[in-house]
């Protein structure tokens, strides 16, 4: 993996993390205000979900060139 | 009866607000693949600053707080261009790493030089 490609992947990861954490936080605010009586846990839950999804995406993005994809063929 | 209808209405309003938020996230694919999130962030960076700038100009025009040239007709083509948000993370990160590493590499010699100068200064003052 070249350095420019690595840099692009890092940029994509950071942008993805910002969007997902912000989205989770926003959804947490909406649900906290509407259904959960202004408690704090929906915000923490949403932010944590966004962070976990961003981490998973980043991990897959960095491991993608090194993963081998195979196809199972049945013997006839 | 009225209280029951009111509580049902409140539940429906809250449900529609929460459902609308969830649908917006699903429609814009904000929790999807990373390239879609990056495109959404880029689109937000292009759309939000001009919208905020136009809204602030609208508020200034409506309230009359700050009109730059009130003896001339104001149009959006005469207003200055809105600021563009562009933060090159890769360049600033690399520049930051190089600055930190070069500072660490010259730190011992600089510390020796400054301590020597300090010692000379103290010696000169105590004479």
Backbone of each chain as ProteinMPNN parsed JSONL, in Angstrom:
{"seq_chain_A": "XXXXXXXXXXXXXXXXXXXXXXXXXXXXXXXXXXXXXXXXXXXXXXXXXXXXXXXXXXXXXXXXXXXXXXXXXXXX", "coords_chain_A": {"N_chain_A": [[0.857, -1.201, 0.0], [0.693, 2.146, -0.961], [2.037, 5.308, 0.22], [0.424, 7.522, -0.274], [-2.023, 6.345, -0.77], [-2.471, 5.198, 1.694], [-2.662, 7.504, 3.248], [-5.007, 8.547, 2.123], [-6.821, 6.634, 2.933], [-6.722, 6.968, 5.713], [-7.748, 9.582, 5.882], [-10.321, 9.109, 4.948], [-11.223, 7.417, 6.931], [-11.187, 9.109, 9.199], [-13.051, 11.086, 8.441], [-15.295, 9.471, 8.177], [-15.551, 8.58, 10.839], [-16.132, 10.985, 12.155], [-18.614, 11.649, 10.976], [-20.193, 9.424, 11.666], [-20.104, 9.32, 14.488], [-21.187, 11.812, 15.069], [-23.739, 11.484, 13.9], [-24.779, 9.363, 15.447], [-24.764, 10.624, 17.929], [-26.564, 12.713, 17.412], [-28.943, 11.269, 16.843], [-29.205, 10.097, 19.314], [-29.735, 12.354, 20.875], [-32.231, 13.086, 19.801], [-33.849, 10.837, 20.458], [-33.537, 10.851, 23.206], [-34.79, 13.222, 23.927], [-37.385, 12.785, 23.011], [-38.446, 10.218, 23.842], [-37.127, 9.271, 26.145], [-37.075, 10.909, 28.366], [-35.126, 12.977, 28.628], [-32.743, 11.769, 29.437], [-29.248, 10.787, 29.861], [-28.163, 8.513, 28.817], [-29.05, 7.63, 26.17], [-27.578, 9.334, 24.466], [-24.92, 8.634, 25.018], [-25.038, 5.961, 24.241], [-25.71, 6.138, 21.504], [-23.485, 7.607, 20.502], [-21.462, 5.803, 21.121], [-22.215, 3.619, 19.535], [-21.913, 4.754, 16.977], [-19.158, 5.25, 17.003], [-18.17, 2.636, 17.21], [-19.101, 1.536, 14.778], [-17.71, 3.102, 12.953], [-15.093, 2.374, 13.594], [-15.144, -0.312, 12.879], [-15.578, -0.102, 10.107], [-13.212, 1.214, 9.355], [-11.312, -0.671, 10.061], [-11.937, -2.751, 8.302], [-11.42, -1.439, 5.939], [-8.652, -1.004, 6.013], [-7.725, -3.587, 6.14], [-8.566, -4.688, 3.814], [-6.943, -4.921, 1.325], [-5.365, -7.086, 1.949], [-6.888, -9.292, 2.351], [-7.98, -12.487, 1.313], [-10.14, -13.571, -1.207], [-12.191, -16.214, -1.659], [-13.839, -18.846, -3.577], [-16.292, -21.233, -3.228], [-16.581, -24.267, -4.808], [-18.658, -26.815, -5.805], [-17.974, -30.278, -6.149], [-18.581, -32.061, -9.093]], "CA_chain_A": [[0.0, 0.0, 0.0], [1.549, 3.335, -1.048], [1.792, 6.26, 1.303], [-0.719, 8.385, -0.61], [-3.238, 5.556, -0.574], [-2.635, 5.089, 3.15], [-3.172, 8.795, 3.703], [-6.41, 8.672, 1.703], [-7.618, 5.762, 3.811], [-6.828, 7.622, 7.017], [-8.689, 10.698, 5.748], [-11.677, 8.563, 4.839], [-11.57, 6.896, 8.265], [-11.495, 10.209, 10.12], [-14.32, 11.687, 8.032], [-16.333, 8.502, 8.523], [-15.725, 8.593, 12.296], [-16.819, 12.234, 12.521], [-20.013, 11.569, 10.549], [-20.936, 8.388, 12.399], [-20.261, 9.72, 15.891], [-22.161, 12.912, 15.065], [-25.076, 10.942, 13.625], [-25.206, 8.638, 16.645], [-25.044, 11.616, 18.968], [-27.805, 13.398, 17.042], [-30.068, 10.359, 17.06], [-29.33, 9.96, 20.764], [-30.418, 13.559, 21.366], [-33.646, 13.02, 19.399], [-34.563, 9.829, 21.253], [-33.528, 11.266, 24.612], [-35.786, 14.27, 24.126], [-38.746, 12.367, 22.688], [-38.973, 9.053, 24.545], [-36.422, 8.834, 27.343], [-37.159, 11.924, 29.422], [-33.894, 13.764, 28.721], [-31.649, 11.059, 30.108], [-27.973, 10.913, 29.136], [-27.661, 7.257, 28.244], [-29.169, 7.479, 24.705], [-26.481, 10.033, 23.798], [-23.717, 7.805, 25.127], [-25.266, 4.763, 23.444], [-25.61, 6.499, 20.082], [-22.097, 7.952, 20.179], [-20.68, 4.564, 21.147], [-22.561, 2.845, 18.333], [-21.259, 5.396, 15.826], [-17.71, 5.013, 17.087], [-17.915, 1.229, 16.885], [-19.309, 1.324, 13.342], [-16.593, 3.742, 12.253], [-13.906, 1.547, 13.819], [-15.295, -1.519, 12.073], [-15.354, 0.274, 8.709], [-11.787, 1.511, 9.186], [-10.576, -1.937, 10.137], [-12.164, -3.457, 7.054], [-10.778, -0.681, 4.879], [-7.211, -1.219, 6.06], [-7.386, -4.998, 5.932], [-9.136, -5.163, 2.544], [-6.01, -5.411, 0.303], [-4.655, -8.292, 2.359], [-7.814, -10.4, 2.517], [-8.136, -13.3, 0.103], [-11.542, -13.946, -1.414], [-12.267, -17.494, -2.38], [-15.192, -19.267, -3.985], [-16.432, -22.664, -3.0], [-17.256, -24.925, -5.931], [-18.984, -28.215, -5.485], [-17.49, -31.242, -7.155], [-19.723, -32.621, -9.849]], "C_chain_A": [[0.891, 1.249, 0.0], [1.142, 4.333, 0.036], [0.585, 7.152, 1.003], [-2.027, 7.632, -0.414], [-3.525, 5.387, 0.918], [-3.187, 6.385, 3.728], [-4.635, 8.992, 3.339], [-7.3, 7.825, 2.598], [-7.777, 6.381, 5.186], [-7.808, 8.794, 6.962], [-10.123, 10.201, 5.718], [-12.144, 8.049, 6.2], [-11.961, 8.032, 9.201], [-12.819, 10.866, 9.761], [-15.481, 10.774, 8.407], [-16.609, 8.51, 10.018], [-16.486, 9.84, 12.735], [-18.307, 12.14, 12.183], [-20.784, 10.579, 11.412], [-21.122, 8.762, 13.861], [-21.275, 10.861, 15.989], [-23.583, 12.417, 14.833], [-25.613, 10.195, 14.843], [-25.566, 9.586, 17.772], [-26.36, 12.337, 18.685], [-29.032, 12.528, 17.262], [-30.298, 10.148, 18.556], [-30.051, 11.153, 21.372], [-31.914, 13.479, 21.051], [-34.411, 12.033, 20.279], [-34.586, 10.187, 22.732], [-34.609, 12.308, 24.87], [-37.202, 13.759, 23.914], [-39.258, 11.258, 23.594], [-38.348, 8.778, 25.907], [-36.217, 9.944, 28.367], [-35.828, 12.619, 29.705], [-32.811, 13.084, 29.553], [-30.403, 11.147, 29.245], [-27.604, 9.631, 28.394], [-27.926, 7.09, 26.743], [-28.059, 8.199, 23.939], [-25.218, 9.188, 23.831], [-23.851, 6.558, 24.255], [-25.103, 5.055, 21.959], [-24.186, 6.833, 19.669], [-21.235, 6.703, 20.145], [-20.962, 3.687, 19.938], [-21.863, 3.419, 17.104], [-19.764, 5.147, 15.821], [-17.371, 3.577, 16.707], [-18.083, 0.947, 15.405], [-18.164, 1.935, 12.538], [-15.326, 2.901, 12.403], [-13.95, 0.291, 12.957], [-15.041, -1.228, 10.593], [-13.875, 0.507, 8.432], [-10.978, 0.218, 9.161], [-10.72, -2.713, 8.829], [-11.448, -2.775, 5.903], [-9.269, -0.935, 4.844], [-6.845, -2.667, 5.789], [-7.767, -5.489, 4.556], [-8.101, -5.641, 1.536], [-5.378, -6.746, 0.655], [-5.567, -9.487, 2.542], [-7.931, -11.173, 1.209], [-9.594, -13.707, -0.006], [-11.589, -15.229, -2.221], [-13.696, -17.82, -2.731], [-15.255, -20.773, -3.834], [-17.175, -23.262, -4.177], [-17.483, -26.369, -5.566], [-18.48, -29.129, -6.579], [-18.684, -31.892, -7.822], [-19.502, -34.094, -10.131]], "O_chain_A": [[1.751, 1.392, 0.869], [0.088, 4.228, 0.663], [-0.18, 7.498, 1.903], [-3.017, 8.199, 0.048], [-4.678, 5.429, 1.347], [-4.068, 6.368, 4.588], [-5.414, 9.528, 4.127], [-8.394, 8.242, 2.977], [-8.861, 6.325, 5.767], [-8.604, 8.983, 7.881], [-11.015, 10.764, 6.352], [-13.303, 8.221, 6.577], [-12.956, 7.93, 9.918], [-13.623, 11.173, 10.641], [-16.517, 11.232, 8.89], [-17.767, 8.453, 10.434], [-17.376, 9.765, 13.582], [-19.159, 12.503, 12.994], [-21.903, 10.863, 11.84], [-22.196, 8.54, 14.419], [-22.12, 10.874, 16.884], [-24.52, 12.873, 15.488], [-26.769, 10.374, 15.226], [-26.549, 9.379, 18.483], [-27.169, 12.55, 19.587], [-30.039, 12.987, 17.801], [-31.436, 10.036, 19.009], [-30.875, 10.997, 22.272], [-32.756, 13.762, 21.903], [-35.487, 12.349, 20.785], [-35.543, 9.866, 23.436], [-35.268, 12.282, 25.91], [-38.132, 14.24, 24.562], [-40.389, 11.336, 24.074], [-38.966, 8.12, 26.744], [-35.267, 9.9, 29.149], [-35.451, 12.824, 30.859], [-32.061, 13.739, 30.277], [-30.461, 11.52, 28.074], [-26.818, 9.665, 27.447], [-27.109, 6.462, 26.069], [-27.639, 7.733, 22.88], [-24.53, 9.036, 22.822], [-22.889, 6.145, 23.606], [-24.437, 4.308, 21.242], [-23.724, 6.4, 18.614], [-20.386, 6.546, 19.267], [-20.048, 3.081, 19.38], [-21.296, 2.684, 16.295], [-19.171, 4.869, 14.779], [-16.411, 3.327, 15.978], [-17.295, 0.198, 14.827], [-17.705, 1.349, 11.557], [-14.572, 2.735, 11.443], [-12.944, -0.121, 12.381], [-14.375, -2.003, 9.906], [-13.345, 0.062, 7.414], [-10.078, 0.046, 8.339], [-9.747, -3.264, 8.314], [-10.93, -3.435, 5.003], [-8.682, -1.065, 3.77], [-5.767, -2.946, 5.263], [-7.356, -6.576, 4.151], [-8.323, -6.681, 0.917], [-4.907, -7.464, -0.227], [-5.097, -10.582, 2.854], [-7.975, -10.581, 0.13], [-10.208, -14.134, 0.972], [-11.076, -15.297, -3.338], [-14.637, -17.178, -2.264], [-14.356, -21.49, -4.272], [-18.274, -22.82, -4.512], [-16.584, -27.051, -5.073], [-18.545, -28.81, -7.766], [-19.674, -32.227, -7.172], [-20.348, -34.737, -10.752]]}, "seq_chain_B": "XXXXXXXXXXXXXXXXXXXXXXXXXXXXXXXXXXXXXXXXXXXXXXXXXXXXXXXXXXXXXXXXXXXXXXXXXXXXXXXXXXXXXXXXXXXXXXXXXXXXXXXXXXXXXXXXXXXXXXXXXXXXXXX", "coords_chain_B": {"N_chain_B": [[-61.113, 12.392, 28.433], [-60.24, 14.398, 26.655], [-57.666, 14.665, 27.636], [-56.665, 12.168, 27.054], [-56.712, 12.166, 24.273], [-54.939, 14.236, 23.844], [-52.557, 13.172, 24.897], [-52.206, 11.068, 23.129], [-51.852, 12.495, 20.752], [-49.469, 13.795, 21.383], [-47.733, 11.636, 21.6], [-47.81, 10.751, 18.943], [-46.692, 12.945, 17.603], [-44.098, 12.999, 18.718], [-43.26, 10.474, 17.906], [-43.304, 10.797, 15.134], [-41.346, 12.745, 14.776], [-39.038, 11.398, 15.728], [-39.09, 9.19, 14.007], [-38.784, 10.507, 11.553], [-36.185, 11.504, 11.846], [-34.736, 9.109, 11.931], [-35.363, 8.113, 9.394], [-34.177, 10.093, 7.816], [-31.457, 9.686, 8.355], [-31.21, 7.11, 7.306], [-31.861, 7.562, 4.622], [-29.87, 9.318, 3.722], [-27.734, 7.721, 4.007], [-25.93, 7.794, 6.183], [-24.95, 6.12, 8.115], [-23.71, 4.174, 6.687], [-21.446, 2.753, 4.259], [-17.965, 3.874, 4.291], [-17.206, 5.613, 2.239], [-19.56, 6.793, 1.429], [-20.214, 8.251, 3.715], [-18.109, 10.029, 3.768], [-18.63, 11.46, 1.427], [-21.054, 12.63, 2.188], [-20.192, 14.291, 4.261], [-18.552, 16.012, 2.855], [-20.418, 17.214, 1.195], [-21.955, 18.521, 3.103], [-20.076, 20.348, 4.035], [-19.913, 21.973, 1.834], [-22.45, 23.015, 1.594], [-23.442, 24.052, 4.039], [-21.9, 26.429, 5.094], [-22.453, 28.575, 3.107], [-25.252, 28.665, 3.4], [-25.575, 29.391, 6.09], [-24.361, 31.857, 6.002], [-26.04, 33.265, 4.225], [-28.373, 33.197, 5.738], [-27.601, 34.734, 7.953], [-27.192, 37.162, 6.703], [-29.81, 37.64, 5.857], [-31.086, 37.944, 8.332], [-29.784, 40.25, 9.231], [-30.691, 42.036, 7.326], [-33.437, 42.026, 7.845], [-33.637, 42.875, 10.508], [-32.158, 45.143, 10.489], [-29.664, 45.564, 11.619], [-26.948, 45.522, 10.758], [-25.986, 46.909, 8.051], [-23.997, 46.99, 5.315], [-23.716, 48.78, 3.032], [-25.898, 50.986, 2.874], [-26.873, 52.959, 1.193], [-26.767, 51.986, -1.292], [-28.268, 49.62, -3.572], [-28.695, 46.38, -2.264], [-27.549, 43.277, -3.28], [-27.251, 39.74, -3.703], [-25.182, 39.167, -5.377], [-23.363, 41.155, -4.958], [-22.368, 40.751, -2.496], [-19.608, 39.64, -0.439], [-17.717, 36.617, -1.111], [-18.731, 33.583, 0.46], [-17.058, 31.975, 3.236], [-14.94, 29.182, 2.622], [-14.77, 25.94, 3.856], [-11.939, 24.142, 4.342], [-9.916, 21.646, 5.235], [-6.976, 20.244, 5.099], [-6.295, 17.272, 6.184], [-4.312, 15.303, 5.946], [-2.01, 16.687, 5.037], [-1.546, 18.54, 7.128], [-1.235, 16.779, 9.232], [1.074, 15.322, 8.486], [2.908, 17.469, 8.374], [2.818, 18.24, 11.029], [3.872, 15.937, 12.293], [6.484, 15.953, 11.242], [7.427, 18.372, 12.276], [7.345, 17.853, 15.028], [9.149, 15.72, 15.248], [11.552, 16.867, 14.314], [11.883, 18.815, 16.252], [12.286, 17.189, 18.499], [14.676, 16.014, 17.771], [16.53, 18.079, 17.785], [16.374, 18.846, 20.372], [18.194, 17.97, 22.579], [20.667, 19.294, 21.945], [19.844, 21.933, 21.837], [18.944, 22.281, 24.449], [21.358, 22.006, 25.812], [22.695, 24.231, 24.824], [21.044, 26.371, 25.709], [21.19, 26.044, 28.456], [23.885, 26.519, 28.849], [24.056, 29.185, 28.059], [22.411, 30.296, 30.013], [23.894, 29.736, 32.299], [26.222, 31.274, 31.829], [25.041, 33.77, 31.894], [24.178, 33.931, 34.563], [26.632, 33.761, 35.828], [27.8, 36.109, 34.919], [26.128, 37.957, 36.116], [26.562, 37.575, 38.805], [29.134, 38.416, 39.257]], "CA_chain_B": [[-61.188, 12.21, 26.975], [-59.35, 15.388, 26.026], [-56.297, 14.349, 28.069], [-56.223, 10.977, 26.326], [-56.438, 12.578, 22.888], [-53.721, 15.055, 23.865], [-51.382, 12.306, 25.083], [-52.019, 10.34, 21.872], [-51.272, 13.459, 19.796], [-48.072, 14.03, 21.775], [-46.981, 10.447, 21.213], [-47.688, 10.717, 17.48], [-45.736, 13.985, 17.2], [-42.751, 12.535, 19.082], [-42.928, 9.348, 17.038], [-43.009, 11.263, 13.773], [-40.033, 13.424, 14.805], [-37.988, 10.372, 15.833], [-39.094, 8.427, 12.757], [-38.204, 11.348, 10.509], [-34.727, 11.53, 12.032], [-34.2, 7.8, 11.515], [-35.481, 8.022, 7.935], [-33.169, 10.979, 7.229], [-30.167, 8.992, 8.457], [-31.241, 5.978, 6.373], [-31.905, 8.065, 3.25], [-28.579, 9.906, 3.387], [-26.725, 6.65, 4.193], [-24.896, 8.32, 7.07], [-24.367, 5.013, 8.871], [-23.373, 3.149, 5.713], [-20.013, 2.644, 3.968], [-17.2, 5.068, 4.649], [-17.13, 6.585, 1.148], [-20.815, 7.569, 1.436], [-20.12, 9.207, 4.82], [-17.164, 11.076, 3.368], [-19.342, 12.309, 0.463], [-22.036, 13.419, 2.933], [-19.457, 15.342, 4.997], [-18.1, 16.996, 1.871], [-21.6, 17.954, 0.753], [-22.316, 19.417, 4.203], [-19.089, 21.424, 4.048], [-20.176, 22.905, 0.73], [-23.79, 23.605, 1.672], [-23.745, 24.732, 5.313], [-21.422, 27.813, 5.265], [-23.229, 29.587, 2.374], [-26.601, 28.771, 3.958], [-25.495, 30.181, 7.33], [-24.02, 33.224, 5.615], [-27.255, 33.893, 3.689], [-29.309, 33.389, 6.844], [-27.148, 35.869, 8.766], [-27.459, 38.364, 5.919], [-31.257, 37.849, 5.895], [-31.41, 38.474, 9.655], [-29.298, 41.636, 9.256], [-31.584, 42.865, 6.509], [-34.752, 42.14, 8.48], [-33.563, 43.615, 11.767], [-31.487, 46.417, 10.252], [-28.552, 45.732, 12.564], [-25.641, 45.801, 10.152], [-26.098, 46.961, 6.598], [-22.712, 47.607, 4.941], [-23.843, 49.939, 2.128], [-27.346, 51.179, 2.838], [-27.292, 53.892, 0.16], [-26.75, 51.275, -2.565], [-29.112, 48.422, -3.481], [-27.915, 45.203, -1.869], [-27.932, 42.011, -3.913], [-26.339, 38.675, -3.291], [-23.992, 39.132, -6.213], [-22.401, 42.137, -4.476], [-21.824, 40.339, -1.205], [-18.358, 38.872, -0.606], [-17.897, 35.161, -1.202], [-18.73, 32.952, 1.782], [-15.811, 31.236, 3.481], [-14.967, 27.748, 2.309], [-14.07, 25.16, 4.885], [-11.093, 23.103, 3.745], [-8.885, 21.311, 6.21], [-6.244, 19.08, 4.589], [-5.845, 16.541, 7.377], [-3.079, 14.57, 5.671], [-0.871, 17.614, 4.994], [-1.251, 19.113, 8.45], [-0.722, 15.708, 10.094], [2.478, 15.082, 8.118], [3.698, 18.619, 8.802], [2.909, 18.163, 12.487], [4.814, 14.862, 12.647], [7.857, 16.391, 10.916], [7.809, 19.414, 13.238], [7.599, 17.237, 16.341], [10.383, 14.909, 15.182], [12.725, 17.743, 14.223], [12.059, 19.443, 17.565], [12.868, 16.183, 19.393], [16.061, 15.709, 17.405], [17.422, 19.176, 18.18], [16.142, 19.176, 21.783], [19.366, 17.901, 23.473], [21.664, 20.337, 21.669], [19.259, 23.216, 22.235], [18.936, 22.333, 25.92], [22.74, 22.276, 26.239], [23.032, 25.617, 24.453], [20.32, 27.311, 26.571], [21.705, 25.953, 29.825], [25.189, 27.179, 28.843], [23.807, 30.628, 28.039], [21.896, 30.656, 31.328], [25.005, 29.699, 33.242], [27.057, 32.437, 31.536], [24.288, 34.946, 32.36], [24.211, 33.941, 36.031], [28.02, 34.078, 36.219], [28.042, 37.53, 34.654], [25.361, 38.769, 37.076], [27.072, 37.434, 40.183], [30.489, 38.997, 39.375]], "C_chain_B": [[-60.21, 13.147, 26.258], [-57.898, 15.071, 26.374], [-55.763, 13.155, 27.297], [-55.855, 11.339, 24.883], [-55.135, 13.374, 22.84], [-52.474, 14.182, 24.041], [-51.118, 11.493, 23.815], [-51.375, 11.241, 20.819], [-49.801, 13.675, 20.085], [-47.196, 12.849, 21.365], [-46.775, 10.4, 19.699], [-46.674, 11.752, 16.996], [-44.311, 13.528, 17.502], [-42.317, 11.387, 18.174], [-42.571, 9.799, 15.635], [-41.672, 11.985, 13.721], [-38.903, 12.389, 14.848], [-37.918, 9.543, 14.548], [-38.509, 9.215, 11.599], [-36.695, 11.421, 10.606], [-34.099, 10.221, 11.568], [-34.253, 7.662, 9.997], [-34.441, 8.887, 7.24], [-31.793, 10.317, 7.246], [-30.111, 7.846, 7.45], [-31.157, 6.469, 4.923], [-30.559, 8.619, 2.811], [-27.433, 8.914, 3.563], [-25.582, 7.12, 5.082], [-24.228, 7.213, 7.871], [-23.987, 3.862, 7.944], [-21.876, 3.05, 5.501], [-19.299, 3.973, 4.151], [-17.144, 6.084, 3.506], [-18.412, 7.413, 1.072], [-20.774, 8.62, 2.551], [-19.202, 10.363, 4.445], [-17.83, 12.023, 2.368], [-20.366, 13.187, 1.174], [-21.357, 14.56, 3.686], [-18.995, 16.432, 4.049], [-19.274, 17.858, 1.4], [-22.034, 18.948, 1.837], [-21.355, 20.597, 4.276], [-19.315, 22.421, 2.941], [-21.484, 23.659, 0.925], [-23.972, 24.478, 2.914], [-23.187, 26.152, 5.417], [-22.167, 28.843, 4.418], [-24.634, 29.76, 2.936], [-26.589, 29.617, 5.232], [-25.204, 31.639, 7.011], [-25.258, 33.942, 5.088], [-28.274, 34.136, 4.793], [-28.904, 34.586, 7.7], [-27.391, 37.183, 8.028], [-28.948, 38.69, 5.935], [-31.677, 38.467, 7.224], [-30.979, 39.939, 9.761], [-30.216, 42.544, 8.451], [-32.926, 43.072, 7.194], [-34.699, 43.008, 9.735], [-32.883, 44.961, 11.6], [-30.293, 46.636, 11.145], [-27.278, 46.173, 11.877], [-25.784, 45.77, 8.642], [-24.851, 47.663, 6.077], [-22.842, 48.837, 4.052], [-25.315, 50.243, 1.96], [-27.788, 52.205, 1.815], [-27.215, 53.264, -1.239], [-27.651, 50.051, -2.468], [-28.24, 47.189, -3.211], [-28.439, 43.994, -2.643], [-26.887, 40.971, -3.55], [-25.091, 38.629, -4.163], [-22.948, 40.126, -5.734], [-21.779, 41.718, -3.156], [-20.525, 39.574, -1.419], [-18.634, 37.375, -0.573], [-17.879, 34.557, 0.2], [-17.466, 32.133, 1.988], [-15.983, 29.754, 3.156], [-14.186, 27.005, 3.386], [-13.255, 24.075, 4.195], [-9.967, 22.822, 4.711], [-8.154, 20.082, 5.709], [-5.614, 18.311, 5.741], [-4.497, 15.894, 7.135], [-1.874, 15.498, 5.699], [-0.536, 18.148, 6.378], [-0.75, 18.04, 9.4], [0.742, 15.446, 9.779], [3.367, 16.226, 8.567], [3.872, 18.613, 10.315], [3.907, 17.106, 12.942], [6.244, 15.318, 12.405], [8.316, 17.461, 11.887], [8.164, 18.799, 14.582], [8.918, 16.467, 16.324], [11.62, 15.789, 15.086], [12.957, 18.456, 15.55], [12.703, 18.465, 18.548], [14.335, 15.935, 19.063], [17.007, 16.832, 17.805], [17.287, 19.509, 19.658], [17.386, 19.051, 22.668], [20.372, 19.024, 23.227], [21.134, 21.711, 22.064], [19.263, 23.366, 23.748], [20.329, 22.641, 26.436], [23.102, 23.731, 25.993], [22.362, 26.599, 25.409], [20.843, 27.251, 28.003], [23.073, 26.625, 29.92], [25.015, 28.688, 28.86], [23.308, 31.093, 29.398], [23.001, 30.705, 32.366], [25.92, 30.896, 33.055], [26.385, 33.7, 32.073], [24.367, 35.056, 33.876], [25.612, 34.301, 36.503], [28.296, 35.547, 36.034], [27.316, 38.393, 35.681], [25.943, 38.715, 38.475], [28.458, 38.039, 40.353], [30.458, 40.367, 40.019]], "O_chain_B": [[-59.46, 12.731, 25.376], [-57.009, 15.188, 25.531], [-54.589, 13.109, 26.929], [-54.841, 10.891, 24.347], [-54.33, 13.213, 21.923], [-51.45, 14.429, 23.404], [-49.965, 11.251, 23.457], [-50.476, 10.82, 20.09], [-48.979, 13.734, 19.17], [-46.087, 13.018, 20.86], [-45.693, 10.051, 19.228], [-45.889, 11.478, 16.088], [-43.421, 13.649, 16.659], [-41.171, 11.327, 17.729], [-41.653, 9.262, 15.015], [-40.938, 11.861, 12.741], [-37.933, 12.491, 14.097], [-36.832, 9.231, 14.059], [-37.812, 8.653, 10.754], [-35.997, 11.404, 9.592], [-33.065, 10.218, 10.899], [-33.314, 7.16, 9.38], [-33.883, 8.497, 6.215], [-31.055, 10.382, 6.263], [-29.081, 7.633, 6.81], [-30.468, 5.868, 4.098], [-30.145, 8.421, 1.669], [-26.279, 9.247, 3.291], [-24.412, 6.88, 4.783], [-23.07, 7.345, 8.265], [-23.948, 2.707, 8.367], [-21.105, 3.237, 6.442], [-19.914, 5.04, 4.165], [-17.045, 7.285, 3.758], [-18.376, 8.586, 0.7], [-21.239, 9.744, 2.364], [-19.477, 11.52, 4.76], [-17.635, 13.237, 2.436], [-20.538, 14.353, 0.818], [-21.887, 15.67, 3.743], [-19.033, 17.618, 4.378], [-19.141, 19.07, 1.228], [-22.431, 20.073, 1.533], [-21.773, 21.722, 4.548], [-18.957, 23.591, 3.075], [-21.622, 24.799, 0.482], [-24.597, 25.535, 2.838], [-23.942, 27.044, 5.803], [-22.499, 29.908, 4.938], [-25.16, 30.873, 2.952], [-27.468, 30.453, 5.438], [-25.726, 32.545, 7.66], [-25.511, 35.091, 5.451], [-28.962, 35.156, 4.794], [-29.757, 35.365, 8.126], [-27.749, 38.191, 8.638], [-29.329, 39.858, 6.015], [-32.502, 39.38, 7.265], [-31.707, 40.769, 10.306], [-30.485, 43.679, 8.845], [-33.494, 44.162, 7.135], [-35.616, 43.787, 9.993], [-33.006, 45.83, 12.463], [-29.931, 47.782, 11.412], [-26.598, 47.086, 12.345], [-25.708, 44.705, 8.029], [-24.66, 48.842, 6.374], [-22.16, 49.836, 4.281], [-25.925, 49.797, 0.988], [-28.99, 52.326, 1.574], [-27.545, 53.904, -2.237], [-27.793, 49.488, -1.382], [-27.201, 46.987, -3.839], [-29.641, 43.729, -2.652], [-25.775, 41.304, -3.141], [-24.056, 38.112, -3.741], [-21.768, 39.978, -6.055], [-20.763, 42.278, -2.744], [-20.346, 38.931, -2.454], [-19.664, 36.932, -0.065], [-17.087, 34.981, 1.042], [-16.87, 31.652, 1.024], [-17.038, 29.166, 3.391], [-13.085, 27.402, 3.768], [-13.812, 23.193, 3.54], [-9.142, 23.698, 4.971], [-8.656, 18.969, 5.872], [-4.533, 18.659, 6.215], [-3.628, 15.922, 8.006], [-0.844, 15.173, 6.29], [0.634, 18.201, 6.757], [0.064, 18.324, 10.279], [1.567, 15.355, 10.688], [4.461, 15.995, 9.083], [4.944, 18.941, 10.825], [4.694, 17.339, 13.86], [7.12, 15.105, 13.244], [9.48, 17.466, 12.289], [9.159, 19.174, 15.202], [9.706, 16.549, 17.266], [12.637, 15.491, 15.712], [14.104, 18.68, 15.937], [13.562, 18.854, 19.339], [15.144, 15.676, 19.954], [18.165, 16.573, 18.132], [18.01, 20.371, 20.158], [17.632, 19.96, 23.461], [20.872, 19.634, 24.172], [21.882, 22.552, 22.563], [19.55, 24.443, 24.272], [20.494, 23.426, 27.37], [23.729, 24.382, 26.829], [22.996, 27.545, 25.876], [20.931, 28.273, 28.683], [23.397, 27.232, 30.941], [25.724, 29.395, 29.575], [23.717, 32.145, 29.889], [23.041, 31.603, 33.206], [26.358, 31.483, 34.044], [27.042, 34.582, 32.627], [24.594, 36.139, 34.415], [25.772, 35.055, 37.462], [28.942, 36.175, 36.873], [27.822, 39.442, 36.077], [25.838, 39.673, 39.241], [28.927, 38.17, 41.483], [31.505, 40.992, 40.192]]}, "name": "protein", "num_of_chains": 2, "seq": "XXXXXXXXXXXXXXXXXXXXXXXXXXXXXXXXXXXXXXXXXXXXXXXXXXXXXXXXXXXXXXXXXXXXXXXXXXXXXXXXXXXXXXXXXXXXXXXXXXXXXXXXXXXXXXXXXXXXXXXXXXXXXXXXXXXXXXXXXXXXXXXXXXXXXXXXXXXXXXXXXXXXXXXXXXXXXXXXXXXXXXXXXXXXXXXXXXXXXXXXXXX"}
